[in-house]
């Protein structure tokens, strides 16, 4: 049943200040200001608890490793995802922000033009290359065999191992400025970028073209779109979500529950689960119609899929895992309800909303549902 309690953990800090990453049946969460904790997604069991200094700037799971960008000590720390053991660490310039990982490389820097870009080998931490001057760029994304960066009206793709430029795009409008994720890959050849307050463009890797993907009549949230279960989800500022066809860029449906929705879309059975800021979970069908709602807490800051029929929420001061879906008589199943988007051939994907980190290596009681 939607919302049936699994487990809950106190964060001992405000939920909005807690970053979370989910991968391989594990949840890594920042809590107690200076700790990084790895939990079992099924029952909340603690696998390890590592000190990383006060308020890390970001962290990301990359394969069997967790990369942490510290704040006070100005270091990049590589932890073993299974044991929490420190595998290597390197010192960085003050104010180094953004951490992005590929299958074999870690890239840091470029946050607000404070520091150069610096690349390290993922496995032993040895330096690979660095830019000669400081760089201003949005949070990079591993895509198309490289690392995508951008600022203002420019986006460019760098080779992760040597820093050489693999491609460059000129945008029709300046990129929406954000410290959070900006780029969204919707396939090996296309990546979506918010431009201006109401538009999204698509970068083509093969041709170097920039296509108009989506234009809206009201302002959009200044962050990356979400690509979940073969659908592009676009969030309106202080309002709902739009489900957009990933090929045509046309609106399929709109989800508006009369209150702001938080980042995170969880596919479940024949539909999806979304969360309102006031602590309510909403189950919607493939047509965007709300078919169930459940008040689970007083406030929700973020939502993520656990991939095992469950979801995890960051609440006002806790991390709470609940059931996302139990099949019911008459349900047609996800493939039937999402057939028109599955048929496009675009690969599905999703990303947990977070700050300062990205990865592409292939990253009490039971309430009553209405």
N, C-alpha and C positions, 0 to 999 in steps of 0.2 A: 504494500500500500504506500502511496506517496506520503513521504514525511515520517514513516515509521522509524523510530530512533535506533541508531546503531551504536554510536559512542560520541562522547564530547570531551574536549580538553580545554582547560583554562589557559589563556595566553599570557595573563598577567600584564597586559598592556592593551591599548585601544586596538580594536580589530582593524580599523582602517590603516594602521601602521604596520600590519603584519603581511609580509609577502609569503606566497605559497607556491610550490611547484609540485606537480603530480606526475609520476612516471614509474613504470615497472612494478605496480602494486605498492608503491611507497609514496608518502607525502612528506615533503621537507617544508618546514614552517619556521619563520623567525618569531621568537617569543622572548619574554622577559628581557627585552631590550638588547641583550648581548648574546643570546643563545640561538643556535640553529639545531633543530630537533628533527629526526627522521622517524616517522610513524608507519606502522602497517596500516594500509588503507582499509582492511577488513574489520579490525577490532581496535585500532588505535594504540596497539602495543608499541612501546618505545624501542627502536632499534639502536639509536645512539643519540647523544646529547653533547654538542660541541660548542665551546666558547669561541666566538668570532669577533669580540669587541662590540662596543656600543653602536647600534643603528647601522648595520651594513648597507652599503649603497645598492647592492643587488646580488643575486645569486641565480644560478641556472644549473639544471641537471643535464649532463652530456654523457650519454651512455652509462657507464658504471662509475661516473665521477660527478662530483658536485663542486662547481666553481663559485667562490665567494669573493666579492669585492668589499673589503673592509673600509671603514671610515676613519677611525682614530689612528690606526697603525699604518694606513695607506699601503695595503698589501693585497695581492691576489693569492688566495689560498685554494689549493686543490685537495678535496676530501674524497676518500673512498666511499661510494654510496652505500656499500654493504656494511662497513664497519665504522665509518666516521673517522678513520685514521687520516692524519695529514700526510699526503703523498709528496707535496712540494709547496713552496711558497716563494713569492718574489716581491721585492719592494717596488713601489710605484710613486710617481710624482703626486704631490698634494692635489686634491680635488679631481682625481681620476674617476670618471664616471662611465657607465655603460659597460656591460660585459656580454659578449656574444660568442657562442661556440659552434664550430662545425664538427665534423667527425674526427678531426685530428688537430684542430687549431683553436686557440682562444684569442679573441681580439678585445682589447679594452681601450678606453679613451674616447675623445671626441665630444665629451659632454660640455655644452655651452662654451666651447672654444677655450677651455682651461688647459688642456693637455694634448700632446700628440697622440696619434693612434699607435698602439704597440701590439704586436702579435707574438704569442708564445706557443710552443709545442704543447699539445694537450697532455701528453704522457709523461714528459720529464720537466716541463717548465722552461726549457731553454728558449732564449729570445730568438725570433726569426727575422723581424724587421720592425722599423718604426719610421714615422714621418719626420721630416726635418723640423717642422713647425707645429704649433697647436692647430687643431682642426675643430670646426663646429659642425656637428652632424646629429641627426636624429638617431634614436636607438637602432643600430644596424640589424639586418636580418640575413641569415644564411639562406641563400637561394641561388639556383642555377649554377651550382658549382663554384660560387663565390660568396662574397659578403656585400650586401646592398646597403648603401648609405645615401643620405640626402640632406639637403638644406635649401631653403628658399625655392628657387625654380629649377634646381639641379638634382639629379639622382645619378649615382655612379656605382658600378660593380667592381670590386677588387678581388684579386686572387688571394685567398687566405694565407698561402704559404710564402709568397714573395711580395705582396702588395701591389703588383702590376695591375693596371686598369684593364678590365675586360669589356666594359660597355659604359655608355653615358646617355642620359635622356634629359631633354629640356621640357619642363612642365609648363602647362598653359597658365597656371596660377601658382603663387607661393604655397608650399606645403603647410598644412595645419601644424602649428608648433605645439609639441608635447614632449614631456620627459618619459612618457610611457611608450608602448609599442606604436609604430606608425604604419609599417608595411604589413601586407597580408598576401601570402602566396596562395593562389587558387589553381595551381598547376605548375608543371615544370617550365612553362613558357610565359606565364602571366603573373603579375604581382600588382595588387591594388594599393593606391596611395591617395589619402585624403588631400584635396587641394582647395584652399579657401574654406569658407565656413559651410558650404553646401554641396560640394562636388567631390567625386571620386574618379580618378583616372586609372587606366590599366597600362602597365609597362609590358612591352613585348620583348622577350629576350632574343628570339630568333631574328626579328626584323629591326629591332631598335625603335619601333614605333611607339607612340603614346596615343591611346584611344580614350575618348570620353566613355566612361562606364556608367556613371549614375549622377544625375542632378536632382536636387530636392528643392522644395519651396520654403522650407524652414531650416534653421541651423542644425547641424549634426554634432554629436559629441566629438571632441577633439582627441581622437585616438584611432587605432587601427580598427577596421571592420573585423568581424568574426566569420570564419568559414567552418561550418559545422554540418555534418551529414549532407554534404553536397549543396548547401545553401549558403549564400552570403547574407549575413545579418548586419544591418546598419542601424545604429542607435541614434534616435533623435535626442536633442538636448532637453533635459527635464521632461521627457515624455516616453514613448514606447520604442518598439523595434519594428523595422521593416525587413521582411524576407525578400531577397532579391535573387533573381535567376542569375547564376554565375556566368552564363554565356551571353545572354541577351541584355542583361542589366535592367530588366523590367521588374517592377514590383509584383510579387506573387501574392502577398498578404501583409497586413499590418496588425501588430499586437499592441493594443492600447488598453491598459487596465486602470487608467485614471490616476496613476502615480508614477514617479520615476522608477525605471528598472535598472538594476545593477548590471555590470558586465558579467557575461557568462551564459551560455546556452547549453543545456544538457539534453541530447536526444534520448528519448525514452519510449519504447514501444511504438505506437502509431503517431507520436507527436513529440513534444518538447516540454522541458520544464524551464521556467524563467523565475526570477526572484525580484520582488519589489523592495525598495529601501526600507519600508516599514515592517519587514519581517515576514512577508507573505510569499509562499511559493505558488506559482500558477502553472497548471498543466494545460497546454494548448494543443489543439489538433493541427494537422498539416495545413488547414485553411486559416489558421490564426485565431480561431474561436476558442475562448477559454472554456474548458470542460471540467475543470476542478481547481479549487483553491484551498490553501491551508495556511493558517497562521502558526508559525513555528517558533518565533522569537520576536523581540522588540525591534531589532534592526539587523539588516544583512548588508555587508560591504562587498562581497564577491561570491561567486558560485563557480564550481568546477565539477566535471564529470570524473567519477572514479573508475568508469569502464567496467564495473562489475554489478550493474543494476543499482548503483548507488551514486550519491553526489555528496560533495563536501561544501559547507558554507563557512565563510568568515563572518561571525556575528559581532555584536558590540564588544565582546571581550573573550570570545571562545572560538574554537574550531569544532564544528559539529558535522557529523556524518549521518545521513539518513538514507532510507530507501528512495529510489527515484521512480520505480514503476513495478507493478505486479500485473501480469497479463489478466485480462478479463474476457468473458464470453463475448464473442462478436468482434473482437479486435482483429483488424486485417493484417497487422504487422507492418514494420517500418518500410520494407521494400515496396509493398503495395501502395502505401500512402505517399511515398517519396519517389515513386517510379519516374516521374517526369524530370526530376533533377538527377537521379541516379543514371538515367539514360544518356546524360551528356558526356559521360566518360571522364569527367573531372574527378580527381582523387579527393576524398574527404579528408578533413583535418580540423584541428581545433587548437586553441591556445588559451591558457589561463591568464586572465588579466594580471599584469604585474608591472613593476617599475624597474627599469634599468637592466634588464636581462632578456636574452633571447637565445634559442637553440634550435638547430635543425640537424640531427645526426642520423636519423633513421638509417621530438621534450612528450530534559529527561522525562520519559513518559512517551506515550503514543498519542499523537493528536488525531483528530477525526477529520476526514476529508468531506467536503461538501458534495 
